[in-house]
Amino acid sequence: MRGAKPFGELEQQVSDALAEAPAGGIALACSGGPDSVALVALAAVAARAADRPLVVLHVNHALRSTADRDEGVALGVASRLGLPFQSALLKAEADDEATLRAGRYDALVTMARTWNSASIATAHTLEDQVETVLLALVRGTGLRGLAGMPARRALSGDLELLRPLLERGHAELRSYCHAHGLPYALDESNADARYRRNRLRALLNDLRAVEPSADQAIVRLARLAREENAYLDAHAAEALGHLAAEEGRLVGRIGELPRPLVRRVLRLWLGGRDLAFEHLDRLAEAAVEGRRGRFYVRKREEVVIRPGILERHIIADGEEE
């Protein structure tokens, strides 16, 4: 359309996402890649209108010869946009994806608190969401895994994690960088076949050749799964409220609930991001069938089922399975 502002919709979406964030400053995680560079620039536009304090944060894993180059790009972008910058040098004990991710978030949280930020924004994109859903699928998951990454979630204490670019693609963000003359670095490790995500990307290219709209379809699946997952979680919370949940004890006829709801009630009761599905499902099956016994649920914890009562027990050293 003549007169339309290029990237206006993208800028508005980021502005709306940041406006809904908790009051206070926002820390922007920037790797130096095109997605995170675009995020920093887009957030700077939004912050000028909302008078939001921003800080650019970078984590240097020191794993590649180009790691200092990436940090330099992030610093340069922050300087150009007039934003404060802080980096952390992180030497992880291992270079697997989980260890690196955990270390990176720990470093970001520590730095964000230094700046009294209320939230941390990352540049996860539509393609990242697709990869997350497919990885969960091949590992074996339910609705929770199919829901993918939420646009917002609690991170650590009172810090919130924001993902304002989840509905935008790599190509659009790279175009934004080009249009605004923003430098960025390309991560050579994205071609390293040791990492599962990189191997998955090769398969995704084949899938897109079969179905060009595969990304949009998978993201739609994630949205539907999030909605239905939230609905079922609300019912589980209501059901848990009807049971006499005491410290370490659940009293009531939980076995009369539908088994899918039993799993969710038990997950809520046990506080379960780290619960393996196999252990949770075995416990739910026993509760539905009215079986007694001791059921391992996670490291150093078990649940004992007696008639009408479930009790959490700490497993003493030397007794764990």
C-alpha positions in Angstrom: 0.0 0.0 0.0 1.4 3.4 -1.0 2.5 5.4 2.1 2.4 2.4 4.4 5.3 2.2 6.8 7.6 -0.7 6.1 7.7 -3.1 9.1 5.0 -1.1 10.8 3.1 -4.2 11.8 6.3 -5.8 13.2 7.1 -2.7 15.2 3.6 -2.5 16.6 3.6 -6.1 17.6 6.8 -5.7 19.6 5.6 -2.4 21.1 2.3 -4.1 22.2 4.2 -7.1 23.7 6.6 -4.8 25.7 3.7 -2.6 26.8 2.1 -5.7 28.5 5.3 -6.5 30.4 5.6 -5.9 34.1 6.3 -2.3 35.0 10.0 -1.5 35.1 13.1 -2.0 32.9 13.5 -4.6 30.2 16.8 -6.5 29.7 17.3 -7.5 26.0 19.3 -10.7 25.4 21.4 -10.1 22.3 23.7 -12.8 20.8 24.7 -10.6 18.0 22.7 -12.6 15.5 20.1 -11.0 13.2 17.1 -12.0 15.3 18.4 -10.5 18.5 19.8 -7.5 16.8 16.4 -6.8 15.3 14.8 -7.3 18.7 17.1 -4.7 20.3 16.3 -2.1 17.5 12.6 -2.8 17.7 12.6 -2.5 21.5 14.5 0.8 21.2 11.7 2.1 19.0 9.0 0.9 21.4 10.8 2.2 24.5 11.1 5.7 23.2 7.3 6.0 23.1 6.8 4.2 26.4 9.8 5.7 28.4 11.0 2.2 29.3 14.6 1.8 30.5 16.4 -0.9 28.5 19.7 -2.6 28.8 21.4 -5.0 26.3 22.8 -8.2 27.7 25.2 -10.6 26.0 26.5 -14.0 27.2 29.9 -15.0 25.8 30.3 -18.8 26.0 33.9 -18.6 24.6 33.3 -21.8 22.7 34.1 -20.5 19.2 36.9 -18.4 17.8 34.3 -15.9 16.7 32.7 -15.5 20.1 34.4 -12.1 20.7 33.2 -10.9 17.3 29.6 -11.7 18.3 30.1 -9.8 21.6 31.5 -6.9 19.6 28.5 -6.8 17.3 26.1 -6.7 20.3 28.1 -4.0 21.9 28.2 -2.0 18.7 24.4 -2.2 18.2 23.8 -1.1 21.8 26.2 1.8 21.4 24.6 2.9 18.1 21.1 2.9 19.7 22.3 4.7 22.9 21.6 1.7 25.2 23.6 0.5 28.1 25.4 -2.8 27.6 26.7 -5.6 29.8 28.3 -8.9 29.0 29.2 -12.0 30.9 31.9 -14.5 30.1 30.6 -18.0 30.7 32.8 -21.1 30.7 30.4 -24.0 30.9 31.5 -27.4 32.2 30.0 -29.0 29.1 29.0 -27.8 25.7 25.7 -29.7 25.3 22.6 -27.7 24.6 20.9 -28.1 28.0 24.0 -27.1 29.9 24.7 -24.1 27.7 21.0 -22.9 27.9 20.9 -23.2 31.7 24.2 -21.3 32.1 23.0 -18.6 29.7 19.8 -18.0 31.5 21.5 -17.9 34.9 23.9 -15.3 33.6 21.1 -13.2 32.1 19.1 -13.3 35.3 22.2 -12.2 37.3 22.9 -9.3 35.0 19.2 -8.3 34.7 19.0 -8.0 38.5 22.1 -5.8 38.5 20.1 -3.3 36.4 16.9 -3.8 38.4 15.1 -5.0 35.3 11.6 -6.4 35.7 11.8 -8.7 32.7 14.1 -10.3 30.1 13.2 -10.3 26.4 14.7 -12.9 24.1 14.5 -13.1 20.3 12.9 -16.6 19.9 11.1 -16.7 16.5 8.4 -18.6 14.7 11.0 -21.1 13.5 12.3 -21.6 17.0 8.7 -22.4 18.1 8.4 -24.9 15.3 11.6 -26.6 16.3 10.6 -26.7 20.0 7.3 -28.3 19.2 8.8 -30.9 16.9 11.5 -31.8 19.4 8.9 -32.3 22.1 6.9 -34.4 19.7 9.7 -36.8 18.9 10.7 -37.1 22.5 7.1 -38.1 23.4 4.9 -35.5 24.8 1.3 -34.5 25.6 -0.5 -31.2 25.2 2.0 -29.4 27.4 4.9 -30.1 25.1 2.9 -29.5 22.0 2.0 -26.0 23.3 5.6 -25.0 22.7 7.1 -21.8 24.2 4.7 -19.3 25.8 5.1 -15.6 24.8 5.5 -14.8 28.6 6.3 -16.8 31.6 7.8 -16.4 35.1 11.6 -16.9 34.9 13.2 -16.5 38.3 11.7 -14.8 41.4 9.9 -11.7 40.2 11.6 -11.7 36.8 9.5 -12.4 33.8 10.6 -13.8 30.4 9.3 -12.2 27.3 9.3 -13.6 23.7 7.8 -10.8 21.6 9.0 -12.3 18.3 7.5 -15.7 18.5 5.1 -15.0 15.6 7.7 -13.5 13.3 10.2 -15.3 11.0 13.9 -15.2 10.5 13.6 -13.7 7.0 11.5 -10.7 8.1 13.9 -9.9 11.0 17.0 -10.2 8.7 15.2 -7.9 6.3 14.6 -5.4 9.1 18.3 -5.4 9.9 19.2 -4.8 6.3 16.7 -2.0 5.9 18.1 -0.2 9.0 21.7 -0.8 8.2 22.2 -2.9 11.4 25.2 -5.2 11.6 24.8 -8.8 12.7 26.9 -12.0 13.0 26.0 -15.5 11.8 26.6 -18.3 14.2 28.7 -21.0 12.6 27.6 -23.5 15.3 24.1 -23.6 13.6 25.7 -26.0 11.1 27.2 -28.3 13.8 25.4 -31.7 13.6 26.2 -32.5 17.2 23.3 -30.4 18.3 19.8 -31.9 17.9 18.2 -28.6 16.7 20.6 -28.4 13.9 19.9 -32.0 12.8 16.2 -31.2 13.0 16.6 -28.2 10.8 17.8 -30.3 7.9 14.7 -32.5 8.3 12.5 -29.4 8.5 13.8 -28.2 5.1 12.6 -31.5 3.6 9.2 -31.2 5.4 8.8 -27.6 4.0 9.5 -29.0 0.5 6.5 -31.4 1.0 4.3 -28.8 2.6 5.3 -25.1 2.3 2.9 -24.0 5.0 4.3 -26.5 7.5 5.7 -23.8 9.9 2.4 -22.0 10.1 0.5 -25.3 10.6 2.8 -26.3 13.5 2.6 -22.9 15.1 -1.2 -23.1 14.9 -1.1 -26.5 16.6 1.0 -25.0 19.4 -1.6 -22.2 19.9 -4.5 -24.7 20.1 -2.6 -26.9 22.4 -1.8 -23.9 24.7 -5.5 -23.0 24.8 -6.7 -26.5 25.6 -3.8 -27.1 28.0 -4.8 -23.9 30.0 -8.5 -25.1 30.0 -7.5 -28.5 31.4 -5.1 -27.0 34.0 -8.0 -24.7 35.2 -10.2 -27.8 35.7 -7.3 -29.6 37.5 -6.8 -26.7 39.9 -10.5 -26.7 40.6 -10.5 -30.5 41.2 -7.4 -30.2 43.5 -9.3 -27.5 45.5 -12.1 -30.0 46.2 -9.6 -32.5 47.6 -8.2 -32.0 51.1 -4.7 -31.1 50.1 -2.5 -30.7 53.2 1.2 -30.4 53.7 2.6 -33.5 52.0 -0.8 -35.2 51.9 -3.8 -35.5 49.5 -7.1 -36.7 51.0 -10.1 -37.6 48.9 -11.3 -39.7 46.1 -8.9 -38.7 43.4 -9.4 -42.0 41.7 -12.9 -41.0 40.7 -11.6 -38.3 38.4 -10.9 -39.0 34.7 -7.3 -40.3 34.4 -6.1 -37.4 32.2 -7.4 -35.0 35.0 -5.8 -37.2 37.7 -2.3 -36.7 36.1 -2.8 -33.0 36.0 -4.0 -32.8 39.6 -1.0 -34.9 40.7 1.3 -32.7 38.8 -0.1 -29.6 40.4 0.0 -31.2 43.9 3.6 -32.4 43.4 4.8 -29.1 41.8 6.0 -30.9 38.7 8.1 -29.3 36.0 10.7 -32.0 36.7 8.4 -34.9 36.9 9.0 -37.6 34.3 5.8 -38.7 32.5 6.4 -42.4 33.1 6.5 -41.9 36.9 3.5 -39.5 36.9 1.5 -41.9 34.7 2.3 -44.9 36.9 1.1 -43.0 40.0 -2.0 -41.8 38.2 -2.9 -45.3 37.1 -2.4 -46.7 40.6 -4.6 -43.9 42.1 -7.4 -44.6 39.5 -7.3 -48.3 40.1 -7.2 -47.9 43.9 -3.9 -49.8 44.3 -1.8 -49.3 47.4 1.9 -49.1 47.5 5.0 -46.8 47.2 5.6 -45.0 43.9 8.8 -43.3 43.0 8.1 -39.9 41.5 11.5 -38.1 41.2 14.9 -38.0 42.9 14.6 -38.6 46.6 10.8 -38.4 46.6 8.0 -41.0 46.5 4.3 -41.1 47.1 2.7 -43.7 49.3 -1.0 -44.6 48.4 -3.3 -45.8 51.2 -7.1 -46.0 51.1 -8.3 -42.4 50.5 -4.9 -40.9 51.1 -1.8 -40.1 49.1 1.3 -39.0 51.1 4.6 -37.6 49.9 7.7 -39.1 51.4 11.4 -38.1 51.2 13.6 -41.1 50.3 16.4 -41.5 52.7 20.0 -41.8 51.4 20.7 -45.4 50.2 17.0 -46.2 49.7 16.4 -44.6 46.3 15.7 -46.8 43.3 
